[in-house]
Amino acid sequence: MKDTNCGYCMRGELLEKFGIFICDLNVSSLILFKEQSKIGRCIVAYKDHVSEIVNISDEERNAFFADVNKAAKAIHKVFHPDKLNYGMYGDTGCHLHVHLCPKYAGGDEWGGTFTMNPAKTYLTDAEYAEMIEKIKAALAEV
């Protein structure tokens, strides 16, 4: 099931407003969050347009969290955060997804919760491409 107003479902221009598609995982997509004040921040979005974790089977839930775990391992391998925060919201998009938000000791918002979209740090296309290649390489190893 897809929602034509959802960036996670439709990708393209809707997704490009906030993220860059990296790859498909087992039951989800991995997306690089464009705002990179937390270097390595990504989103794991479930393959179907469902709002709640209770809307999928136990098997699908386990596969989704296995995807989250795989993405988290790749982020740790590439960016070496001191802490990785996991955020599940969906109040506006209503598409099951998890924000993977790396935090670095002494860095932006260390010791506090992360701002959803602080609009502080955007990169060049080349810098995004380099990050994506590193993440894909790490995914192949985890």
Phi and psi restraints in degrees (value plus and minus 20) as a CYANA .aco file:
   2 LYS   PHI    -145.0  -105.0
   2 LYS   PSI     132.0   172.0
   3 ASP   PHI    -134.8   -94.8
   3 ASP   PSI     101.6   141.6
   4 THR   PHI     -88.1   -48.1
   4 THR   PSI     -29.5    10.5
   5 ASN   PHI    -121.3   -81.3
   5 ASN   PSI     -13.0    27.0
   6 CYS   PHI    -128.4   -88.4
   6 CYS   PSI     104.8   144.8
   7 GLY   PHI     -83.3   -43.3
   7 GLY   PSI     -53.9   -13.9
   8 TYR   PHI     -87.9   -47.9
   8 TYR   PSI     -56.1   -16.1
   9 CYS   PHI     -97.5   -57.5
   9 CYS   PSI     -66.2   -26.2
  10 MET   PHI    -115.6   -75.6
  10 MET   PSI     -40.3    -0.3
  11 ARG   PHI      36.9    76.9
  11 ARG   PSI    -159.4  -119.4
  12 GLY   PHI      33.8    73.8
  12 GLY   PSI    -162.5  -122.5
  13 GLU   PHI     -80.0   -40.0
  13 GLU   PSI     -56.1   -16.1
  14 LEU   PHI     -83.1   -43.1
  14 LEU   PSI     -63.4   -23.4
  15 LEU   PHI     -91.9   -51.9
  15 LEU   PSI     -58.9   -18.9
  16 GLU   PHI     -83.2   -43.2
  16 GLU   PSI     -34.2     5.8
  17 LYS   PHI     -85.0   -45.0
  17 LYS   PSI     -49.2    -9.2
  18 PHE   PHI    -156.5  -116.5
  18 PHE   PSI     -33.8     6.2
  19 GLY   PHI    -171.5  -131.5
  19 GLY   PSI     151.0   191.0
  20 ILE   PHI    -148.0  -108.0
  20 ILE   PSI     103.3   143.3
  21 PHE   PHI     -81.6   -41.6
  21 PHE   PSI     109.8   149.8
  22 ILE   PHI    -118.2   -78.2
  22 ILE   PSI     -77.9   -37.9
  23 CYS   PHI    -190.3  -150.3
  23 CYS   PSI     146.3   186.3
  24 ASP   PHI    -107.8   -67.8
  24 ASP   PSI     120.4   160.4
  25 LEU   PHI    -124.3   -84.3
  25 LEU   PSI    -180.2  -140.2
  26 ASN   PHI     -81.6   -41.6
  26 ASN   PSI     -75.1   -35.1
  27 VAL   PHI    -148.4  -108.4
  27 VAL   PSI       2.1    42.1
  28 SER   PHI    -175.6  -135.6
  28 SER   PSI     157.8   197.8
  29 SER   PHI    -137.5   -97.5
  29 SER   PSI     125.1   165.1
  30 LEU   PHI    -124.1   -84.1
  30 LEU   PSI     110.0   150.0
  31 ILE   PHI    -149.3  -109.3
  31 ILE   PSI     113.4   153.4
  32 LEU   PHI    -103.8   -63.8
  32 LEU   PSI     104.7   144.7
  33 PHE   PHI     -93.6   -53.6
  33 PHE   PSI     107.2   147.2
  34 LYS   PHI     -83.6   -43.6
  34 LYS   PSI     -59.8   -19.8
  35 GLU   PHI     -94.7   -54.7
  35 GLU   PSI      93.8   133.8
  36 GLN   PHI    -136.3   -96.3
  36 GLN   PSI      20.5    60.5
  37 SER   PHI     -86.7   -46.7
  37 SER   PSI     -40.3    -0.3
  38 LYS   PHI    -131.4   -91.4
  38 LYS   PSI      73.6   113.6
  39 ILE   PHI     -75.9   -35.9
  39 ILE   PSI     104.4   144.4
  40 GLY   PHI      79.7   119.7
  40 GLY   PSI     -17.9    22.1
  41 ARG   PHI     -82.6   -42.6
  41 ARG   PSI     110.5   150.5
  42 CYS   PHI    -155.9  -115.9
  42 CYS   PSI     151.2   191.2
  43 ILE   PHI    -150.4  -110.4
  43 ILE   PSI     116.6   156.6
  44 VAL   PHI    -128.6   -88.6
  44 VAL   PSI      96.1   136.1
  45 ALA   PHI    -132.0   -92.0
  45 ALA   PSI     108.9   148.9
  46 TYR   PHI     -79.7   -39.7
  46 TYR   PSI     130.3   170.3
  47 LYS   PHI     -85.0   -45.0
  47 LYS   PSI     -50.2   -10.2
  48 ASP   PHI    -131.1   -91.1
  48 ASP   PSI     138.1   178.1
  49 HIS   PHI    -103.8   -63.8
  49 HIS   PSI      66.3   106.3
  50 VAL   PHI    -142.2  -102.2
  50 VAL   PSI     129.6   169.6
  51 SER   PHI    -108.5   -68.5
  51 SER   PSI     -57.8   -17.8
  52 GLU   PHI    -143.5  -103.5
  52 GLU   PSI     129.9   169.9
  53 ILE   PHI     -80.7   -40.7
  53 ILE   PSI     -47.6    -7.6
  54 VAL   PHI     -95.3   -55.3
  54 VAL   PSI     -27.0    13.0
  55 ASN   PHI    -106.9   -66.9
  55 ASN   PSI     -19.1    20.9
  56 ILE   PHI    -143.7  -103.7
  56 ILE   PSI     140.8   180.8
  57 SER   PHI     -89.6   -49.6
  57 SER   PSI     144.1   184.1
  58 ASP   PHI     -78.3   -38.3
  58 ASP   PSI     -60.4   -20.4
  59 GLU   PHI     -82.9   -42.9
  59 GLU   PSI     -65.6   -25.6
  60 GLU   PHI     -86.3   -46.3
  60 GLU   PSI     -59.1   -19.1
  61 ARG   PHI     -80.8   -40.8
  61 ARG   PSI     -65.3   -25.3
  62 ASN   PHI     -83.6   -43.6
  62 ASN   PSI     -59.3   -19.3
  63 ALA   PHI     -87.1   -47.1
  63 ALA   PSI     -58.7   -18.7
  64 PHE   PHI     -82.2   -42.2
  64 PHE   PSI     -67.2   -27.2
  65 PHE   PHI     -90.1   -50.1
  65 PHE   PSI     -45.9    -5.9
  66 ALA   PHI     -85.5   -45.5
  66 ALA   PSI     -58.4   -18.4
  67 ASP   PHI     -84.2   -44.2
  67 ASP   PSI     -63.4   -23.4
  68 VAL   PHI     -79.4   -39.4
  68 VAL   PSI     -64.4   -24.4
  69 ASN   PHI     -82.8   -42.8
  69 ASN   PSI     -62.7   -22.7
  70 LYS   PHI     -82.6   -42.6
  70 LYS   PSI     -65.0   -25.0
  71 ALA   PHI     -83.3   -43.3
  71 ALA   PSI     -61.1   -21.1
  72 ALA   PHI     -81.7   -41.7
  72 ALA   PSI     -62.7   -22.7
  73 LYS   PHI     -81.2   -41.2
  73 LYS   PSI     -61.7   -21.7
  74 ALA   PHI     -84.8   -44.8
  74 ALA   PSI     -61.9   -21.9
  75 ILE   PHI     -82.6   -42.6
  75 ILE   PSI     -64.4   -24.4
  76 HIS   PHI     -80.8   -40.8
  76 HIS   PSI     -62.6   -22.6
  77 LYS   PHI     -84.7   -44.7
  77 LYS   PSI     -60.6   -20.6
  78 VAL   PHI    -104.3   -64.3
  78 VAL   PSI     -63.9   -23.9
  79 PHE   PHI    -128.0   -88.0
  79 PHE   PSI     -34.1     5.9
  80 HIS   PHI      33.1    73.1
  80 HIS   PSI      31.5    71.5
  81 PRO   PHI     -88.6   -48.6
  81 PRO   PSI     136.2   176.2
  82 ASP   PHI     -99.1   -59.1
  82 ASP   PSI     -43.1    -3.1
  83 LYS   PHI    -174.4  -134.4
  83 LYS   PSI     122.2   162.2
  84 LEU   PHI    -138.2   -98.2
  84 LEU   PSI      97.6   137.6
  85 ASN   PHI    -110.3   -70.3
  85 ASN   PSI     126.8   166.8
  86 TYR   PHI    -139.5   -99.5
  86 TYR   PSI      99.2   139.2
  87 GLY   PHI    -141.1  -101.1
  87 GLY   PSI     106.7   146.7
  88 MET   PHI    -139.6   -99.6
  88 MET   PSI      94.9   134.9
  89 TYR   PHI    -146.2  -106.2
  89 TYR   PSI    -135.9   -95.9
  90 GLY   PHI      82.9   122.9
  90 GLY   PSI       0.0    40.0
  91 ASP   PHI     -84.6   -44.6
  91 ASP   PSI     -51.9   -11.9
  92 THR   PHI    -123.5   -83.5
  92 THR   PSI     -61.3   -21.3
  93 GLY   PHI    -105.7   -65.7
  93 GLY   PSI     -45.8    -5.8
  94 CYS   PHI      31.7    71.7
  94 CYS   PSI      16.3    56.3
  95 HIS   PHI    -142.4  -102.4
  95 HIS   PSI     105.3   145.3
  96 LEU   PHI     -76.7   -36.7
  96 LEU   PSI      98.6   138.6
  97 HIS   PHI    -177.9  -137.9
  97 HIS   PSI     140.9   180.9
  98 VAL   PHI    -147.6  -107.6
  98 VAL   PSI     108.5   148.5
  99 HIS   PHI    -104.3   -64.3
  99 HIS   PSI     110.5   150.5
 100 LEU   PHI    -127.9   -87.9
 100 LEU   PSI      88.0   128.0
 101 CYS   PHI    -136.9   -96.9
 101 CYS   PSI      79.4   119.4
 102 PRO   PHI     -86.8   -46.8
 102 PRO   PSI     120.6   160.6
 103 LYS   PHI    -145.0  -105.0
 103 LYS   PSI     126.1   166.1
 104 TYR   PHI    -145.6  -105.6
 104 TYR   PSI     110.9   150.9
 105 ALA   PHI     -72.2   -32.2
 105 ALA   PSI     108.5   148.5
 106 GLY   PHI      59.5    99.5
 106 GLY   PSI     -23.6    16.4
 107 GLY   PHI    -109.4   -69.4
 107 GLY   PSI    -190.2  -150.2
 108 ASP   PHI     -73.1   -33.1
 108 ASP   PSI     102.7   142.7
 109 GLU   PHI      42.1    82.1
 109 GLU   PSI      -1.1    38.9
 110 TRP   PHI     -79.4   -39.4
 110 TRP   PSI     113.2   153.2
 111 GLY   PHI      68.5   108.5
 111 GLY   PSI     -20.6    19.4
 112 GLY   PHI    -154.5  -114.5
 112 GLY   PSI     156.5   196.5
 113 THR   PHI     -97.1   -57.1
 113 THR   PSI     137.1   177.1
 114 PHE   PHI    -104.9   -64.9
 114 PHE   PSI     129.7   169.7
 115 THR   PHI    -101.2   -61.2
 115 THR   PSI     114.8   154.8
 116 MET   PHI     -76.9   -36.9
 116 MET   PSI     -70.3   -30.3
 117 ASN   PHI    -164.5  -124.5
 117 ASN   PSI      64.4   104.4
 118 PRO   PHI     -90.7   -50.7
 118 PRO   PSI     -33.4     6.6
 119 ALA   PHI      34.8    74.8
 119 ALA   PSI      21.1    61.1
 120 LYS   PHI    -122.1   -82.1
 120 LYS   PSI     -63.1   -23.1
 121 THR   PHI    -148.1  -108.1
 121 THR   PSI      91.9   131.9
 122 TYR   PHI    -140.3  -100.3
 122 TYR   PSI     128.1   168.1
 123 LEU   PHI    -129.6   -89.6
 123 LEU   PSI     153.3   193.3
 124 THR   PHI     -99.7   -59.7
 124 THR   PSI     143.0   183.0
 125 ASP   PHI     -77.8   -37.8
 125 ASP   PSI     -58.5   -18.5
 126 ALA   PHI     -85.2   -45.2
 126 ALA   PSI     -60.0   -20.0
 127 GLU   PHI     -87.4   -47.4
 127 GLU   PSI     -61.1   -21.1
 128 TYR   PHI     -81.1   -41.1
 128 TYR   PSI     -65.1   -25.1
 129 ALA   PHI     -80.4   -40.4
 129 ALA   PSI     -61.0   -21.0
 130 GLU   PHI     -84.0   -44.0
 130 GLU   PSI     -62.9   -22.9
 131 MET   PHI     -81.9   -41.9
 131 MET   PSI     -64.3   -24.3
 132 ILE   PHI     -82.4   -42.4
 132 ILE   PSI     -62.4   -22.4
 133 GLU   PHI     -82.7   -42.7
 133 GLU   PSI     -59.9   -19.9
 134 LYS   PHI     -85.2   -45.2
 134 LYS   PSI     -61.7   -21.7
 135 ILE   PHI     -85.0   -45.0
 135 ILE   PSI     -63.9   -23.9
 136 LYS   PHI     -81.1   -41.1
 136 LYS   PSI     -61.2   -21.2
 137 ALA   PHI     -83.4   -43.4
 137 ALA   PSI     -61.8   -21.8
 138 ALA   PHI     -87.7   -47.7
 138 ALA   PSI     -57.5   -17.5
 139 LEU   PHI     -80.4   -40.4
 139 LEU   PSI     -56.4   -16.4
 140 ALA   PHI     -87.6   -47.6
 140 ALA   PSI     -40.1    -0.1
 141 GLU   PHI    -118.9   -78.9
 141 GLU   PSI     -31.6     8.4
